[in-house]
């Protein structure tokens, strides 16, 4: 479901059990907003300073997976973990503060239900958390490691890219740590500033060994835990490496993942209403291997592509998508591919509203493409 903003990095044929501004070429429109805002006195007393930069739109109620129940995001994550612990006696969950439920309450009640040997706290050491997870997975158990925020995954970077991702290769496929899943909340929360807002997916997309079967699975969920949808109660699986077309269109292809999908929903409505432009919206869902076929097929139809993500524009995953589409769909393009992303700066606090790729910046990019 879009609410969970699924980010998976695993094999193309893998399945995961579930339950439950910036732009490279800054527009004058965005710069004008930045200049005007300091003198703007239009904020009402009821307006929150850190209001979300998007409007959440729930997915249709799924019918193919059995009975559903209304859950917010953290409840659906808890349900998925609960199902895994119940069905797999080797599964263990560990990380900072997970024993009492975690800072986002995603493991509430699981320690009481399954015992302190299966749900337990670790020291505040991300490198140690992932290193321990590698050992548990190599020994044959299912290891679910939680990093409290994706911003803090960097101390574990060496363990992930040099140890976990290469374990199967260096042993000649004799051993692997494919039973290791690393889960971390990710992205802009509206007031997180430098250390609670980052989007590190591009770092790991560059690393061979995280993307193939029997190698580690990296799951990043957005921090919008108040979003509510109907979620299947029983365990079910969704295919990885398969994008979802949320809205069909004929003029522009919009590609996003995570929270940015909801921004793009609003942008598609604005483009239709104000410009008469029909947008096809694609939720990429899986970073690697990503669904090249679905995206390219859409671009062949529309002739235009806009990609948006919260991470900085330079080296962001939009660059990989842009390059691939340019190579495969060059003769079908009616305008240059556009990227609306974060700036090449640390994530700000006071100026956070100007950093995020909101609907106005995306809308202006569509306007430029249509008028190209």
TORKOL-4160 file (C-alpha; in steps of 0.2 Angstrom, whole numbers, padded with zeros to 4 digits, m for minus):
372
<pt num="1" X="0000" Y="0000" Z="0000"/>
<pt num="2" X="0006" Y="0017" Z="m0004"/>
<pt num="3" X="0004" Y="0023" Z="0015"/>
<pt num="4" X="0018" Y="0011" Z="0019"/>
<pt num="5" X="0028" Y="0018" Z="0005"/>
<pt num="6" X="0037" Y="0002" Z="0002"/>
<pt num="7" X="0055" Y="0003" Z="m0001"/>
<pt num="8" X="0063" Y="m0014" Z="m0005"/>
<pt num="9" X="0080" Y="m0019" Z="m0010"/>
<pt num="10" X="0080" Y="m0037" Z="m0015"/>
<pt num="11" X="0080" Y="m0050" Z="m0029"/>
<pt num="12" X="0068" Y="m0047" Z="m0044"/>
<pt num="13" X="0059" Y="m0064" Z="m0040"/>
<pt num="14" X="0058" Y="m0061" Z="m0021"/>
<pt num="15" X="0043" Y="m0058" Z="m0010"/>
<pt num="16" X="0041" Y="m0050" Z="0007"/>
<pt num="17" X="0028" Y="m0055" Z="0020"/>
<pt num="18" X="0017" Y="m0041" Z="0025"/>
<pt num="19" X="0002" Y="m0038" Z="0036"/>
<pt num="20" X="m0008" Y="m0027" Z="0038"/>
<pt num="21" X="0065" Y="0112" Z="m0015"/>
<pt num="22" X="0074" Y="0108" Z="m0024"/>
<pt num="23" X="0077" Y="0104" Z="m0042"/>
<pt num="24" X="0092" Y="0102" Z="m0052"/>
<pt num="25" X="0088" Y="0117" Z="m0062"/>
<pt num="26" X="0080" Y="0129" Z="m0050"/>
<pt num="27" X="0064" Y="0137" Z="m0056"/>
<pt num="28" X="0061" Y="0156" Z="m0055"/>
<pt num="29" X="0044" Y="0151" Z="m0047"/>
<pt num="30" X="0053" Y="0143" Z="m0032"/>
<pt num="31" X="0065" Y="0157" Z="m0030"/>
<pt num="32" X="0051" Y="0170" Z="m0030"/>
<pt num="33" X="0043" Y="0160" Z="m0016"/>
<pt num="34" X="0059" Y="0160" Z="m0006"/>
<pt num="35" X="0060" Y="0179" Z="m0007"/>
<pt num="36" X="0042" Y="0183" Z="m0003"/>
<pt num="37" X="0040" Y="0171" Z="0012"/>
<pt num="38" X="0050" Y="0181" Z="0025"/>
<pt num="39" X="0038" Y="0196" Z="0023"/>
<pt num="40" X="0022" Y="0186" Z="0022"/>
<pt num="41" X="0010" Y="0188" Z="0036"/>
<pt num="42" X="m0004" Y="0177" Z="0030"/>
<pt num="43" X="m0001" Y="0163" Z="0042"/>
<pt num="44" X="m0017" Y="0161" Z="0053"/>
<pt num="45" X="m0016" Y="0157" Z="0072"/>
<pt num="46" X="m0022" Y="0139" Z="0068"/>
<pt num="47" X="m0009" Y="0136" Z="0055"/>
<pt num="48" X="0005" Y="0124" Z="0061"/>
<pt num="49" X="0023" Y="0129" Z="0057"/>
<pt num="50" X="0027" Y="0111" Z="0052"/>
<pt num="51" X="0012" Y="0106" Z="0043"/>
<pt num="52" X="0014" Y="0091" Z="0031"/>
<pt num="53" X="0019" Y="0096" Z="0013"/>
<pt num="54" X="0006" Y="0084" Z="0006"/>
<pt num="55" X="m0012" Y="0077" Z="0008"/>
<pt num="56" X="m0012" Y="0059" Z="0012"/>
<pt num="57" X="m0024" Y="0049" Z="0001"/>
<pt num="58" X="m0027" Y="0031" Z="0006"/>
<pt num="59" X="m0027" Y="0017" Z="m0007"/>
<pt num="60" X="m0043" Y="0008" Z="m0012"/>
<pt num="61" X="m0047" Y="m0006" Z="0001"/>
<pt num="62" X="m0038" Y="m0022" Z="m0005"/>
<pt num="63" X="m0050" Y="m0037" Z="m0008"/>
<pt num="64" X="m0038" Y="m0050" Z="m0014"/>
<pt num="65" X="m0030" Y="m0054" Z="0003"/>
<pt num="66" X="m0045" Y="m0058" Z="0014"/>
<pt num="67" X="m0052" Y="m0048" Z="0029"/>
<pt num="68" X="m0045" Y="m0031" Z="0032"/>
<pt num="69" X="m0044" Y="m0019" Z="0047"/>
<pt num="70" X="m0041" Y="m0001" Z="0049"/>
<pt num="71" X="m0023" Y="0002" Z="0054"/>
<pt num="72" X="m0011" Y="0016" Z="0054"/>
<pt num="73" X="0007" Y="0013" Z="0047"/>
<pt num="74" X="0015" Y="0008" Z="0064"/>
<pt num="75" X="0001" Y="m0004" Z="0067"/>
<pt num="76" X="0003" Y="m0012" Z="0050"/>
<pt num="77" X="0022" Y="m0014" Z="0053"/>
<pt num="78" X="0018" Y="m0021" Z="0071"/>
<pt num="79" X="0006" Y="m0033" Z="0063"/>
<pt num="80" X="0019" Y="m0039" Z="0050"/>
<pt num="81" X="0032" Y="m0042" Z="0063"/>
<pt num="82" X="0019" Y="m0051" Z="0074"/>
<pt num="83" X="0014" Y="m0063" Z="0059"/>
<pt num="84" X="0033" Y="m0066" Z="0056"/>
<pt num="85" X="0037" Y="m0071" Z="0074"/>
<pt num="86" X="0021" Y="m0082" Z="0075"/>
<pt num="87" X="0025" Y="m0091" Z="0059"/>
<pt num="88" X="0044" Y="m0092" Z="0060"/>
<pt num="89" X="0051" Y="m0099" Z="0077"/>
<pt num="90" X="0069" Y="m0093" Z="0072"/>
<pt num="91" X="0064" Y="m0075" Z="0070"/>
<pt num="92" X="0071" Y="m0062" Z="0082"/>
<pt num="93" X="0069" Y="m0043" Z="0082"/>
<pt num="94" X="0082" Y="m0032" Z="0090"/>
<pt num="95" X="0087" Y="m0014" Z="0090"/>
<pt num="96" X="0087" Y="0002" Z="0101"/>
<pt num="97" X="0072" Y="0002" Z="0113"/>
<pt num="98" X="0062" Y="m0011" Z="0103"/>
<pt num="99" X="0059" Y="m0021" Z="0119"/>
<pt num="100" X="0047" Y="m0008" Z="0126"/>
<pt num="101" X="0039" Y="m0004" Z="0109"/>
<pt num="102" X="0052" Y="0007" Z="0100"/>
<pt num="103" X="0051" Y="0026" Z="0098"/>
<pt num="104" X="0038" Y="0023" Z="0084"/>
<pt num="105" X="0029" Y="0010" Z="0094"/>
<pt num="106" X="0031" Y="m0003" Z="0080"/>
<pt num="107" X="0035" Y="m0017" Z="0092"/>
<pt num="108" X="0022" Y="m0014" Z="0106"/>
<pt num="109" X="0017" Y="m0030" Z="0115"/>
<pt num="110" X="0029" Y="m0041" Z="0105"/>
<pt num="111" X="0041" Y="m0044" Z="0119"/>
<pt num="112" X="0027" Y="m0049" Z="0131"/>
<pt num="113" X="0020" Y="m0061" Z="0118"/>
<pt num="114" X="0036" Y="m0069" Z="0112"/>
<pt num="115" X="0048" Y="m0067" Z="0126"/>
<pt num="116" X="0064" Y="m0057" Z="0129"/>
<pt num="117" X="0075" Y="m0070" Z="0119"/>
<pt num="118" X="0066" Y="m0065" Z="0103"/>
<pt num="119" X="0062" Y="m0046" Z="0105"/>
<pt num="120" X="0076" Y="m0037" Z="0114"/>
<pt num="121" X="0086" Y="m0021" Z="0115"/>
<pt num="122" X="0104" Y="m0018" Z="0109"/>
<pt num="123" X="0117" Y="m0005" Z="0114"/>
<pt num="124" X="0116" Y="0011" Z="0105"/>
<pt num="125" X="0128" Y="0005" Z="0091"/>
<pt num="126" X="0121" Y="0003" Z="0073"/>
<pt num="127" X="0137" Y="m0005" Z="0067"/>
<pt num="128" X="0135" Y="m0018" Z="0081"/>
<pt num="129" X="0116" Y="m0020" Z="0077"/>
<pt num="130" X="0119" Y="m0025" Z="0059"/>
<pt num="131" X="0135" Y="m0035" Z="0063"/>
<pt num="132" X="0125" Y="m0045" Z="0076"/>
<pt num="133" X="0111" Y="m0047" Z="0063"/>
<pt num="134" X="0123" Y="m0054" Z="0050"/>
<pt num="135" X="0129" Y="m0067" Z="0062"/>
<pt num="136" X="0111" Y="m0072" Z="0067"/>
<pt num="137" X="0106" Y="m0074" Z="0049"/>
<pt num="138" X="0122" Y="m0084" Z="0044"/>
<pt num="139" X="0118" Y="m0096" Z="0058"/>
<pt num="140" X="0101" Y="m0099" Z="0049"/>
<pt num="141" X="0089" Y="m0088" Z="0059"/>
<pt num="142" X="0078" Y="m0074" Z="0053"/>
<pt num="143" X="0086" Y="m0058" Z="0059"/>
<pt num="144" X="0075" Y="m0042" Z="0059"/>
<pt num="145" X="0086" Y="m0027" Z="0064"/>
<pt num="146" X="0079" Y="m0010" Z="0068"/>
<pt num="147" X="0089" Y="0006" Z="0065"/>
<pt num="148" X="0079" Y="0020" Z="0074"/>
<pt num="149" X="0081" Y="0032" Z="0060"/>
<pt num="150" X="0088" Y="0030" Z="0043"/>
<pt num="151" X="0099" Y="0045" Z="0046"/>
<pt num="152" X="0108" Y="0034" Z="0059"/>
<pt num="153" X="0111" Y="0019" Z="0047"/>
<pt num="154" X="0128" Y="0027" Z="0042"/>
<pt num="155" X="0138" Y="0020" Z="0056"/>
<pt num="156" X="0133" Y="0003" Z="0050"/>
<pt num="157" X="0137" Y="0006" Z="0032"/>
<pt num="158" X="0153" Y="m0004" Z="0032"/>
<pt num="159" X="0144" Y="m0019" Z="0039"/>
<pt num="160" X="0130" Y="m0018" Z="0026"/>
<pt num="161" X="0140" Y="m0015" Z="0010"/>
<pt num="162" X="0157" Y="m0023" Z="0014"/>
<pt num="163" X="0151" Y="m0038" Z="0025"/>
<pt num="164" X="0132" Y="m0042" Z="0023"/>
<pt num="165" X="0131" Y="m0038" Z="0004"/>
<pt num="166" X="0147" Y="m0048" Z="0000"/>
<pt num="167" X="0145" Y="m0063" Z="0011"/>
<pt num="168" X="0137" Y="m0074" Z="m0002"/>
<pt num="169" X="0150" Y="m0069" Z="m0015"/>
<pt num="170" X="0166" Y="m0071" Z="m0005"/>
<pt num="171" X="0160" Y="m0089" Z="0001"/>
<pt num="172" X="0156" Y="m0095" Z="m0016"/>
<pt num="173" X="0138" Y="m0096" Z="m0012"/>
<pt num="174" X="0142" Y="m0108" Z="0003"/>
<pt num="175" X="0135" Y="m0096" Z="0016"/>
<pt num="176" X="0124" Y="m0081" Z="0015"/>
<pt num="177" X="0114" Y="m0069" Z="0026"/>
<pt num="178" X="0099" Y="m0068" Z="0016"/>
<pt num="179" X="0088" Y="m0070" Z="0031"/>
<pt num="180" X="0093" Y="m0053" Z="0037"/>
<pt num="181" X="0081" Y="m0038" Z="0036"/>
<pt num="182" X="0086" Y="m0021" Z="0041"/>
<pt num="183" X="0071" Y="m0009" Z="0044"/>
<pt num="184" X="0072" Y="0010" Z="0047"/>
<pt num="185" X="0060" Y="0025" Z="0047"/>
<pt num="186" X="0065" Y="0036" Z="0032"/>
<pt num="187" X="0062" Y="0053" Z="0025"/>
<pt num="188" X="0055" Y="0070" Z="0030"/>
<pt num="189" X="0044" Y="0071" Z="0045"/>
<pt num="190" X="0040" Y="0089" Z="0045"/>
<pt num="191" X="0052" Y="0095" Z="0059"/>
<pt num="192" X="0066" Y="0083" Z="0059"/>
<pt num="193" X="0080" Y="0094" Z="0053"/>
<pt num="194" X="0097" Y="0087" Z="0049"/>
<pt num="195" X="0097" Y="0070" Z="0058"/>
<pt num="196" X="0079" Y="0064" Z="0056"/>
<pt num="197" X="0075" Y="0068" Z="0038"/>
<pt num="198" X="0087" Y="0060" Z="0027"/>
<pt num="199" X="0084" Y="0049" Z="0012"/>
<pt num="200" X="0099" Y="0037" Z="0010"/>
<pt num="201" X="0092" Y="0025" Z="m0003"/>
<pt num="202" X="0104" Y="0030" Z="m0017"/>
<pt num="203" X="0119" Y="0025" Z="m0006"/>
<pt num="204" X="0113" Y="0007" Z="m0005"/>
<pt num="205" X="0106" Y="0006" Z="m0023"/>
<pt num="206" X="0124" Y="0008" Z="m0029"/>
<pt num="207" X="0130" Y="m0007" Z="m0019"/>
<pt num="208" X="0130" Y="m0024" Z="m0027"/>
<pt num="209" X="0124" Y="m0038" Z="m0016"/>
<pt num="210" X="0109" Y="m0029" Z="m0008"/>
<pt num="211" X="0098" Y="m0032" Z="m0023"/>
<pt num="212" X="0099" Y="m0051" Z="m0027"/>
<pt num="213" X="0091" Y="m0066" Z="m0020"/>
<pt num="214" X="0098" Y="m0073" Z="m0004"/>
<pt num="215" X="0106" Y="m0057" Z="0000"/>
<pt num="216" X="0100" Y="m0044" Z="0013"/>
<pt num="217" X="0084" Y="m0035" Z="0012"/>
<pt num="218" X="0083" Y="m0016" Z="0016"/>
<pt num="219" X="0066" Y="m0010" Z="0021"/>
<pt num="220" X="0063" Y="0009" Z="0023"/>
<pt num="221" X="0046" Y="0015" Z="0029"/>
<pt num="222" X="0041" Y="0033" Z="0029"/>
<pt num="223" X="0039" Y="0042" Z="0045"/>
<pt num="224" X="0020" Y="0047" Z="0042"/>
<pt num="225" X="0014" Y="0035" Z="0055"/>
<pt num="226" X="m0003" Y="0043" Z="0057"/>
<pt num="227" X="m0009" Y="0038" Z="0040"/>
<pt num="228" X="m0023" Y="0026" Z="0040"/>
<pt num="229" X="m0029" Y="0013" Z="0028"/>
<pt num="230" X="m0038" Y="m0004" Z="0028"/>
<pt num="231" X="m0024" Y="m0017" Z="0029"/>
<pt num="232" X="m0026" Y="m0036" Z="0027"/>
<pt num="233" X="m0026" Y="m0045" Z="0044"/>
<pt num="234" X="m0018" Y="m0061" Z="0039"/>
<pt num="235" X="0000" Y="m0062" Z="0032"/>
<pt num="236" X="0001" Y="m0060" Z="0013"/>
<pt num="237" X="0015" Y="m0056" Z="0001"/>
<pt num="238" X="0017" Y="m0043" Z="m0013"/>
<pt num="239" X="0029" Y="m0044" Z="m0027"/>
<pt num="240" X="0045" Y="m0034" Z="m0027"/>
<pt num="241" X="0053" Y="m0025" Z="m0041"/>
<pt num="242" X="0035" Y="m0021" Z="m0048"/>
<pt num="243" X="0029" Y="m0003" Z="m0049"/>
<pt num="244" X="0011" Y="0002" Z="m0047"/>
<pt num="245" X="0002" Y="0013" Z="m0059"/>
<pt num="246" X="m0009" Y="0023" Z="m0047"/>
<pt num="247" X="m0017" Y="0034" Z="m0061"/>
<pt num="248" X="m0017" Y="0032" Z="m0080"/>
<pt num="249" X="m0014" Y="0047" Z="m0091"/>
<pt num="250" X="m0008" Y="0052" Z="m0108"/>
<pt num="251" X="0003" Y="0068" Z="m0107"/>
<pt num="252" X="0016" Y="0066" Z="m0093"/>
<pt num="253" X="0023" Y="0052" Z="m0083"/>
<pt num="254" X="0026" Y="0055" Z="m0065"/>
<pt num="255" X="0037" Y="0044" Z="m0055"/>
<pt num="256" X="0040" Y="0044" Z="m0036"/>
<pt num="257" X="0041" Y="0034" Z="m0020"/>
<pt num="258" X="0037" Y="0036" Z="m0002"/>
<pt num="259" X="0029" Y="0052" Z="0004"/>
<pt num="260" X="0032" Y="0060" Z="m0013"/>
<pt num="261" X="0019" Y="0049" Z="m0021"/>
<pt num="262" X="0005" Y="0058" Z="m0011"/>
<pt num="263" X="0013" Y="0075" Z="m0017"/>
<pt num="264" X="0012" Y="0068" Z="m0035"/>
<pt num="265" X="m0006" Y="0064" Z="m0033"/>
<pt num="266" X="m0010" Y="0082" Z="m0029"/>
<pt num="267" X="0001" Y="0088" Z="m0043"/>
<pt num="268" X="m0008" Y="0076" Z="m0055"/>
<pt num="269" X="m0025" Y="0084" Z="m0050"/>
<pt num="270" X="m0018" Y="0102" Z="m0051"/>
<pt num="271" X="m0011" Y="0098" Z="m0069"/>
<pt num="272" X="m0028" Y="0092" Z="m0075"/>
<pt num="273" X="m0037" Y="0106" Z="m0067"/>
<pt num="274" X="m0026" Y="0121" Z="m0072"/>
<pt num="275" X="m0017" Y="0115" Z="m0087"/>
<pt num="276" X="m0029" Y="0102" Z="m0095"/>
<pt num="277" X="m0014" Y="0090" Z="m0093"/>
<pt num="278" X="m0017" Y="0071" Z="m0091"/>
<pt num="279" X="m0004" Y="0063" Z="m0079"/>
<pt num="280" X="0001" Y="0045" Z="m0077"/>
<pt num="281" X="0007" Y="0042" Z="m0059"/>
<pt num="282" X="0018" Y="0028" Z="m0055"/>
<pt num="283" X="0023" Y="0022" Z="m0037"/>
<pt num="284" X="0041" Y="0014" Z="m0040"/>
<pt num="285" X="0039" Y="0004" Z="m0024"/>
<pt num="286" X="0056" Y="m0005" Z="m0026"/>
<pt num="287" X="0072" Y="0004" Z="m0028"/>
<pt num="288" X="0082" Y="m0011" Z="m0034"/>
<pt num="289" X="0079" Y="m0020" Z="m0045"/>
<pt num="290" X="0067" Y="m0006" Z="m0051"/>
<pt num="291" X="0053" Y="m0009" Z="m0064"/>
<pt num="292" X="0061" Y="m0002" Z="m0079"/>
<pt num="293" X="0048" Y="m0010" Z="m0091"/>
<pt num="294" X="0033" Y="m0001" Z="m0083"/>
<pt num="295" X="0041" Y="0016" Z="m0082"/>
<pt num="296" X="0048" Y="0015" Z="m0100"/>
<pt num="297" X="0031" Y="0009" Z="m0107"/>
<pt num="298" X="0023" Y="0024" Z="m0099"/>
<pt num="299" X="0035" Y="0036" Z="m0106"/>
<pt num="300" X="0033" Y="0029" Z="m0123"/>
<pt num="301" X="0015" Y="0033" Z="m0122"/>
<pt num="302" X="0016" Y="0051" Z="m0114"/>
<pt num="303" X="0033" Y="0057" Z="m0121"/>
<pt num="304" X="0037" Y="0066" Z="m0105"/>
<pt num="305" X="0044" Y="0061" Z="m0088"/>
<pt num="306" X="0045" Y="0070" Z="m0071"/>
<pt num="307" X="0054" Y="0061" Z="m0056"/>
<pt num="308" X="0053" Y="0067" Z="m0039"/>
<pt num="309" X="0061" Y="0062" Z="m0022"/>
<pt num="310" X="0066" Y="0071" Z="m0006"/>
<pt num="311" X="0085" Y="0066" Z="m0007"/>
<pt num="312" X="0097" Y="0079" Z="m0014"/>
<pt num="313" X="0097" Y="0080" Z="m0033"/>
<pt num="314" X="0115" Y="0076" Z="m0037"/>
<pt num="315" X="0118" Y="0057" Z="m0037"/>
<pt num="316" X="0099" Y="0054" Z="m0032"/>
<pt num="317" X="0091" Y="0039" Z="m0039"/>
<pt num="318" X="0081" Y="0050" Z="m0051"/>
<pt num="319" X="0097" Y="0051" Z="m0060"/>
<pt num="320" X="0098" Y="0032" Z="m0063"/>
<pt num="321" X="0080" Y="0032" Z="m0069"/>
<pt num="322" X="0083" Y="0047" Z="m0080"/>
<pt num="323" X="0098" Y="0039" Z="m0088"/>
<pt num="324" X="0089" Y="0023" Z="m0091"/>
<pt num="325" X="0074" Y="0031" Z="m0099"/>
<pt num="326" X="0085" Y="0042" Z="m0110"/>
<pt num="327" X="0094" Y="0027" Z="m0117"/>
<pt num="328" X="0078" Y="0017" Z="m0120"/>
<pt num="329" X="0065" Y="0030" Z="m0125"/>
<pt num="330" X="0075" Y="0044" Z="m0133"/>
<pt num="331" X="0065" Y="0045" Z="m0149"/>
<pt num="332" X="0049" Y="0045" Z="m0139"/>
<pt num="333" X="0053" Y="0060" Z="m0128"/>
<pt num="334" X="0044" Y="0077" Z="m0132"/>
<pt num="335" X="0054" Y="0086" Z="m0118"/>
<pt num="336" X="0069" Y="0084" Z="m0108"/>
<pt num="337" X="0067" Y="0073" Z="m0092"/>
<pt num="338" X="0064" Y="0083" Z="m0077"/>
<pt num="339" X="0069" Y="0080" Z="m0059"/>
<pt num="340" X="0062" Y="0089" Z="m0044"/>
<pt num="341" X="0072" Y="0084" Z="m0029"/>
<pt num="342" X="0080" Y="0091" Z="m0013"/>
<pt num="343" X="0094" Y="0103" Z="m0013"/>
<pt num="344" X="0113" Y="0098" Z="m0012"/>
<pt num="345" X="0113" Y="0104" Z="0006"/>
<pt num="346" X="0111" Y="0096" Z="0023"/>
<pt num="347" X="0092" Y="0095" Z="0027"/>
<pt num="348" X="0088" Y="0112" Z="0035"/>
<pt num="349" X="0076" Y="0115" Z="0049"/>
<pt num="350" X="0070" Y="0133" Z="0048"/>
<pt num="351" X="0070" Y="0133" Z="0029"/>
<pt num="352" X="0063" Y="0115" Z="0028"/>
<pt num="353" X="0047" Y="0121" Z="0018"/>
<pt num="354" X="0058" Y="0128" Z="0005"/>
<pt num="355" X="0069" Y="0112" Z="0004"/>
<pt num="356" X="0056" Y="0099" Z="0001"/>
<pt num="357" X="0050" Y="0096" Z="m0017"/>
<pt num="358" X="0032" Y="0101" Z="m0014"/>
<pt num="359" X="0017" Y="0101" Z="m0026"/>
<pt num="360" X="0021" Y="0119" Z="m0032"/>
<pt num="361" X="0038" Y="0115" Z="m0038"/>
<pt num="362" X="0032" Y="0099" Z="m0047"/>
<pt num="363" X="0018" Y="0108" Z="m0055"/>
<pt num="364" X="0030" Y="0121" Z="m0062"/>
<pt num="365" X="0041" Y="0107" Z="m0069"/>
<pt num="366" X="0026" Y="0100" Z="m0078"/>
<pt num="367" X="0021" Y="0117" Z="m0085"/>
<pt num="368" X="0039" Y="0119" Z="m0092"/>
<pt num="369" X="0038" Y="0102" Z="m0100"/>
<pt num="370" X="0022" Y="0105" Z="m0108"/>
<pt num="371" X="0028" Y="0122" Z="m0115"/>
<pt num="372" X="0044" Y="0115" Z="m0121"/>
